[in-house]
Amino acid sequence: MTVYNQAHDVEEILPTFLEQEYEPGYEVIVVDESSTDETPDVLKLLKSRYQHLYTTFLPKPNRQVVRRKQAFNIGVKAAKNEWIIITKIHNHPIAANLLQAISEQCDKRLPLTLGYHQKKGIRLQSFSDLDEMRQYIRRQERRGASVKERNHGNYIWGRYDFIILKKEYAYDLLNLFEQSISGSELFGIRLGILCKNLWQRSSTVLI
């Protein structure tokens, strides 16, 4: 995940990622986009408590041009494991055994999965290749996309909360971040996702 001037969120929420009950072991990678508040100090304190927390930063920030995909690229390069979850700090785990449940239910034959927080749990939507997932990523991670908290319809509209993927796919996926999309193209993408997700809901996994 990436953070910027989120000292309070890091202090309050990051431990929920770090205290997962997952026997194979895992690491949490946080890329700080050179925060100017107390975020670096909080991360340093948490690193002293959690050995599986790795932190790094995006140097020479310019808030006019810095792109999140640059920060995520740094995080991917630091990742040691075959599987990666790309998420945001606000999308914290809803249970201490969530990572274990995802590992058990995620189809390892399919290299890409989108995860949606829902009232009844987590919905997993898997894809066989990046082309099949492309429009979901372009829509959600487009340049200038506004972040809004919504409680309903996230799966239907493709508003995922995290991405699970094999590391080998990460760089190609990040190339889809922050693309410019015209209003007419965005409307077509939204309609296509709506139709597909309504039709294929039964093929997803709810945990």
N, C-alpha and C positions, 0 to 999 in steps of 0.2 A: 504494500500500500504506500501511497505518498501522503505527506502531511505538509501543511504550511500554516504557521501561526495558530496551532491547535493544541497548545499546552494543556488546557483543561481536558479536552477530549482524549489526548494521549494518556494523561494520568488516570482518568476515570474509566476509559473504555478499553485501552490496549491490553490490560491484564486479562480480559475475557478471551482474547485471542491466545494469550500466552499460557493459560491454565486449562487447555483442552486435555482430555483423557484419551491419549492416542499412543498405544504401546510401541508401534514402530519408530516413533520419534518424528519430529518435524521442526522446521525453523520458521520464524516470523521475520520478514525483511521489511524495514521501514525506511523509505527514502525521504529525507527532509529537504524540501525545496528552499534551503537556506533561510529558515524562519528567523524573524527578528524579535520574537518574544521569548518565553522561557522553554519552548519546545525542546531545544537541544539539551538543556539541563535535565528535563524530565526524562528524556530518552536515555541519558547517561545514567541516571539513577535506576531506571528499570533494567538496564543492561547489567548492572551489578547484582540484580536479584534474579534475573532470568538468563541462563547461559545460552538458550536457544534463540535469543533476540539478537538480530544483526541490524545495525543501523549504518546508513551512509547518507550522503547529501549530494544535491545538485549544485555545483559550484557556479560562481559568478551569475547570480540570478538577475534577470530583467523581467519584471512582471508583465511587460508589454509583449514579450516574444517567447518566454519560456513555455514549453508545451509539456503537458503531463506525460506524453509518450516518451520524452527524453528521460524523465525521472523513472518511469517504469522500465525503460531499457537498462538503466543502471541496476535496478533491482533484479531484473532477469539475469544479467551477467553475474550477479553475486549469488544467485540461487544454485544450490548444490544438488538438489533432488530432481528426479525425472518429471514429477508432476508439480504444477504451480497453481495457486489460486490467486487471481487478481481481484482485489476488493477495495472498499473504502472503509475508513475507520468507523463510520456511523453504521455500517452493516455488520454489527457485532454478532457473534454466535448466540443463538437463542438457548443453547444448552451446553453443558460441559462435555458431552459426548458427541457433539455435532460432527466433528471431523471424523470420528470413527464411523458414525452412521453414513456419512457421505462416501467414505471409502468402501463401505460394504455394499452400498446401493448403486454407486456410479458404475456405468458400463465401461469397463476398462478396454473393451474392443473399439470404443468410439473415443477419439482423442480430444474432443471438445464438448464441453457441457456448460450451459447457462444455469445459474441458480436464482430462484425467486423466493423472497420471504413472503409467506402467506399466513393468514390467521391460523390455519390448521397445521402449519409446519413449513417445510422447505420443498419447493417443487424443482426437480431436475429435468432439464431438457437437453438431450444429447444430439450431437451432429457428427456425421461421418467424415466431413472435411470442411475446410475453411470457406470454400465457395458457398456451401449450404448455410453457413452462419454469417456470411459477409454483411448482409443488409441489416441484421440485428446490431452488429458492432458499429457500422457506419451511422446508423440512426442514433444510437445511444451515446456514442462518443464523438459526435460531430462537433465541428468548431462552433463555439458560441452556444452550445447546448446549455439550457438553464437547468439547475438542480431544484427539483420540487419534491416535497414529501407527499406521496400519495398512498392511500390505504387500500384502494381497490383497483382491480383490473390490471395489475402489473404484468402478470403472465400474458394475458390476452393481448396487450399492447407491446409486449416484448421489452418491458422496462426491468431488466434483470438487475440483481444486486451483486453478483459476483460471477467470475469466469473461471472454470476449471479446465486446464489444458496441459498437454505434454509440452515440456520446455522447447522442444524442437519446432513447435508451431508459434512460439511466442513473438518472435521478431516480425514474422509476416502478419500476425494479428495486430501488432502495435502499429504497423503501417496504415491500418484502417482508422486509427484514431485521428481526430481533429481534421477530418476532411470537410471541405465546403460542399454543402448540398443545397440546391435551389428549393424554393417552396413547393414547386410542382413535383419535383422528384421526391421530396420528403413525404408529400401526401401519398404518392404511389407506394413508397416503401412502407409507410404505416398501414395502408390498406392491405398490402401483401402479407405483412406480418399478422395482422388481425385475422385474415382469412385462413392462413396456415395454422395459426395457434388454435383457432376455434375447431378446425378440422382434425388436428392431430393431438388434441388434449389427452386422449386415451393412451397415447404412446409415451407420455411423460411419467416420472416417478415422484410420488409424494412421500416424504419421510417426516 
